[in-house]
Amino acid sequence: MNVQVSGDSSALLVIDESSNAPSVVGSSGGSSGEISFPIGSSTGLNENATTVLTPIVNVTNNGNEAVNLTVPATSDNGSVTVVVVDPTDVTFGNAVLTQGQNQEFGLRLILDDSFSDRDSFTITLEINTEDDDGS
């Protein structure tokens, strides 16, 4: 599985790999910002189990306005349920980020009994922001 993030430290909203990412998460290198971890091994995701990987992604508000952050996630494999969680494994709904504030989040992956280590899947994280006043 791969998680792709793009870093731009001068952007109004910075999205990058968390410096506190679990040791099983490894950077694939290059400029794509892709993060990967193995499936079906003693150091990877377990089949027919729930695995929590947090934090993986860090979002920082470098803008002057507070923003409301939401992060829906989907999987392209029906055997994999994905839930965005905060660093304490609580389901992440949204957060208001003021100027300079950051939010880390990760994933809770639930692989059901039809999942096989030969399966592959892609998780899509859609990071949405809007002004905290709703505009």
C-alpha positions as CSV (number, residue, x, y, z in Angstrom):
1,M,0.0,0.0,0.0
2,N,1.2,3.5,-0.7
3,V,0.3,6.9,0.8
4,Q,1.2,9.8,-1.4
5,V,1.8,13.3,0.0
6,S,3.4,16.3,-1.5
7,G,5.5,18.7,0.6
8,D,5.8,22.4,-0.1
9,S,6.9,24.1,3.0
10,S,6.0,27.6,1.7
11,A,2.4,26.6,0.8
12,L,-0.5,28.0,2.7
13,L,-1.5,24.4,3.6
14,V,1.5,22.1,4.0
15,I,0.9,18.3,3.7
16,D,3.8,16.0,4.5
17,E,4.8,12.7,6.0
18,S,4.7,12.7,9.8
19,S,8.0,12.7,11.4
20,N,6.4,10.4,14.0
21,A,5.3,7.8,11.5
22,P,5.4,4.1,12.8
23,S,8.6,2.3,11.9
24,V,6.8,-0.1,9.6
25,V,6.0,2.9,7.3
26,G,8.9,3.6,5.0
27,S,9.5,6.4,2.5
28,S,9.9,5.2,-1.0
29,G,12.2,8.1,-1.8
30,G,12.1,10.4,-4.8
31,S,10.0,13.5,-5.0
32,S,6.6,11.8,-5.2
33,G,6.0,11.9,-1.4
34,E,4.9,8.3,-1.5
35,I,4.9,6.2,1.7
36,S,4.6,2.4,1.6
37,F,4.4,-0.5,3.9
38,P,4.3,-4.3,3.4
39,I,1.3,-6.6,3.5
40,G,1.2,-10.1,4.9
41,S,4.5,-10.2,6.7
42,S,5.6,-10.0,10.4
43,T,6.3,-6.3,10.0
44,G,3.4,-5.4,7.8
45,L,-0.4,-5.6,7.7
46,N,-2.1,-8.7,9.0
47,E,-4.8,-10.4,7.0
48,N,-8.2,-10.7,8.7
49,A,-7.2,-8.1,11.3
50,T,-7.4,-4.4,12.2
51,T,-4.1,-2.5,11.9
52,V,-3.6,1.1,13.1
53,L,-0.9,3.2,11.5
54,T,-0.7,6.6,13.1
55,P,0.4,9.2,12.6
56,I,1.3,9.0,8.9
57,V,0.4,12.5,7.5
58,N,0.9,15.9,9.0
59,V,-1.1,19.0,7.8
60,T,0.1,22.5,8.8
61,N,-1.8,25.7,8.2
62,N,0.7,28.4,7.1
63,G,-2.1,30.8,6.1
64,N,-3.5,33.8,8.0
65,E,-7.0,32.4,8.3
66,A,-8.3,29.5,10.4
67,V,-9.4,26.5,8.2
68,N,-11.7,23.6,8.9
69,L,-9.9,20.4,7.9
70,T,-11.8,17.2,6.9
71,V,-10.1,14.0,5.5
72,P,-12.4,11.4,4.0
73,A,-10.7,8.2,2.9
74,T,-11.8,5.3,0.6
75,S,-10.3,2.0,-0.5
76,D,-10.6,0.5,-4.0
77,N,-10.8,-3.0,-2.5
78,G,-14.0,-4.2,-0.9
79,S,-12.0,-6.4,1.5
80,V,-10.4,-3.3,3.0
81,T,-12.2,-0.8,5.2
82,V,-10.2,2.4,5.9
83,V,-10.9,4.9,8.7
84,V,-8.9,8.1,9.2
85,V,-7.8,8.4,12.9
86,D,-6.0,10.9,15.0
87,P,-2.7,10.0,16.7
88,T,-4.6,8.3,19.6
89,D,-6.7,6.1,17.3
90,V,-9.9,8.1,17.7
91,T,-11.9,8.4,14.5
92,F,-11.0,11.8,12.9
93,G,-14.0,13.9,11.9
94,N,-12.6,17.4,11.4
95,A,-10.3,19.9,13.0
96,V,-10.1,23.7,13.0
97,L,-6.5,24.7,12.3
98,T,-5.5,28.2,13.2
99,Q,-2.4,30.0,11.8
100,G,0.7,27.9,12.4
101,Q,-1.3,24.9,13.9
102,N,-0.8,21.4,12.6
103,Q,-2.8,18.1,12.7
104,E,-1.4,14.6,12.4
105,F,-3.5,11.7,11.4
106,G,-3.2,8.1,10.3
107,L,-5.2,5.1,9.2
108,R,-7.1,2.2,10.8
109,L,-7.2,-0.5,8.2
110,I,-9.6,-3.4,8.6
111,L,-8.8,-6.3,6.3
112,D,-11.7,-8.8,6.3
113,D,-11.4,-12.6,5.9
114,S,-11.7,-12.4,2.1
115,F,-8.5,-10.4,1.9
116,S,-5.4,-12.2,0.7
117,D,-1.7,-11.1,0.8
118,R,-1.8,-11.4,-3.0
119,D,-4.4,-8.6,-3.1
120,S,-3.5,-5.0,-3.7
121,F,-5.4,-1.9,-2.9
122,T,-5.2,1.8,-3.1
123,I,-6.4,4.2,-0.4
124,T,-7.4,7.7,-1.4
125,L,-7.2,10.4,1.1
126,E,-9.1,13.6,0.1
127,I,-7.8,16.5,2.3
128,N,-10.5,19.2,2.3
129,T,-10.3,22.7,3.8
130,E,-12.5,25.6,4.0
131,D,-12.4,28.9,5.9
132,D,-13.5,28.3,9.4
133,D,-16.4,30.7,8.8
134,G,-17.8,28.2,6.3
135,S,-16.7,29.9,3.1
